[in-house]
Amino acid sequence: MMSDHRRFTSVPIPAGRVAAVDYGRKRMGIAICDAERIIASPWPMRQPTGDEKAEAAFFKRLVAEEAIVGFVVGLPVHADGSDSKMSVEAERFAVWLGETTSRPVSFQDERYTSVEAAGMLAGLGLSRGKKKARADSIAAHIILTAWMEAHASPRPGDGVSPHEPPQRPGALDG
């Protein structure tokens, strides 16, 4: 089993659009952000075909059509942070995804994202099947949003610059 250090060490992803994948055997949620990494949008859920060539073609097409520079794969660990059976599968998938697309792949802890996604879909009057179909894409959206927040660069107007002390009201200029 992989150590926490390896999984949660962030792999640098160059500037541009990033796709997140909420990996699953039956369903994969996908979300993609804009090139400025301000807004993440869920994509339709993907049902894995079991055909490695078809899966490779899908992800290569996604990279080409959406100008994806890297991927974030949700890592489903137990509440205490230890590996789960699915975290090992997600790590294998991430290695395959990186090799297949020639794009860097980083991991994001996905604990409780399914619960959060279910909560977001509750009360919308959707059938159980429609909720399941959307929940994985919403979970991928949550994973990508968390990754973007963790890797955000300060932007002008976001508050105090990390290089300048805050101005006090009434302070005299030099």
N, C-alpha and C positions, 0 to 999 in steps of 0.2 A: 504494500500500500504506500501511496505517496505521502510525504510529510506535509504538514500545513504550510511550512515555509515555501515549498515549491509551488503549491497551488495558489497561494495568495500573494506571491511575488508578481507584481504587475509587469507584463511584457510591454515594452513601448509600442504604441500604435501611432503611426504618423498622422498628421493633420488630414482631416477629411471625414467622409461618411463611414460610420461603424454600424455593423449589424450584430444584434444579440440573438442568441439561440437558447431557448429553454428546451433542452434535449429531453426526449422521451422515446420509448420504444414504439408507442402507438401514435403519438402526436408530438410535433415540435412547434413551439411558439417562436415567432420571429418578430423582431422590431428593428427599425432602422432610424438613425438620427440624421439630421441635416449636416452639411459640411462644417458648419460653425459649432456643432455639438450643443445646440441650445434646446432643440425640440426632438423628442423621440416619438415615433409613431408605430403602433402595432400593425403588423401585416397579417394576412390570413394564415390560419394554422396550416401546417404542412403535415401530411400523413406519410411517414417513411414507407417506401415501397419494398424495402428489403433487397432491392437491386442496386448494388454499389455504383454501377455505371450511371444509372438514372439519377441517383443522389448526387454524384459528382457533377453531372451535367447541370442539375438544378443549381447547385451552389456556384459553379463557374459562371453560369448565366446571370445569377444574382450579382456576383462581383462585377461582371462586365456591364450589365444594364444599369446598375445603381451606383457604380463607381465606388465600391466598398474597398476601404483601405485596410480593414482589420475586423476581427470578430471578438465578441465577448460571449463566453459560454457560461451559463449559470451552473454553479457547482452545488449539488444537493447533498449537503453534509447533515449529520445529526445535530440536534440542538446544542450539544456540547462541543461541536466542531469536528468530531471524529468522522472518518470515512463512512459512507454508506455504500451499499451495493451499487446504487445508481451513480454515486460520485465517481466510482472507478470507471463505469461505463461512459460517463460524461467526459472524463479525462481522455479515454481512448478515442471518443468521437472528436474531441478537440484536436488531438494529434492528427487524426485522419483529415479533419477539416483544414488545418494549416498546411499539411502536405499537399492536399488536393487543390487548394486555391492559391497556394504560394502567398498567403497573407498571414500576418501575425495573429495569434489567438491569446487572449487574456482570460482570466477567470474572474467571476464575481460570485460571492457568497449569495445563494438564493434562498436561504432559510426564510420561511414564512411567506414567500412570494405567492404561492398558490392560495394560501389563506387570505392574503390581502386582495388578490385578484377576485376570489370568490365573493369577498365582501363588497368589492366595487360593482359586481354584477348582480348582487342581491337586490331584489325589489324592482328589477327592470321588466318583469313579466315575461322573461324568456323561458322557453322550455329547458328541461335538464340537458338535452342534447346540444342546444344552441349555447347554453352556458359553458359546457365542456369545450365546445369548439372555440369559443372566444377566450376562455380562461388561460390557455397556454400562451396566446398572443399577448394578453394583458400581463401575464407573468414575465414574458420576455421584455415588454415595455418597462416594467418595474426594475428588472435586472439592468437594462441599459441606462435608465434614468439614474439608478444608484451608482453605476460605473462612471457616468458622465459627471455626476456631482463629486465623486471622489477624485476625479482627474481634471477638474475644471481649473483653468487659468484665470487669475483675476482679470476682469474686464473693466475698461474705463467706466466710471459711474457706479461700480459695484460697492463703493465705500472707500475706505482709507487704503492708500497704496501701501504695500508692505515695506516700501523703502523710505517713506516719509512719516514723521510723527504726525498724529492728528492735530489739527489746529484747535486751539481753545478759544471760545468766544471772548472777544475783547483783547486777544493777543495782538501785540504790535508787530508789524512787519519790520524786519531787520533794521 
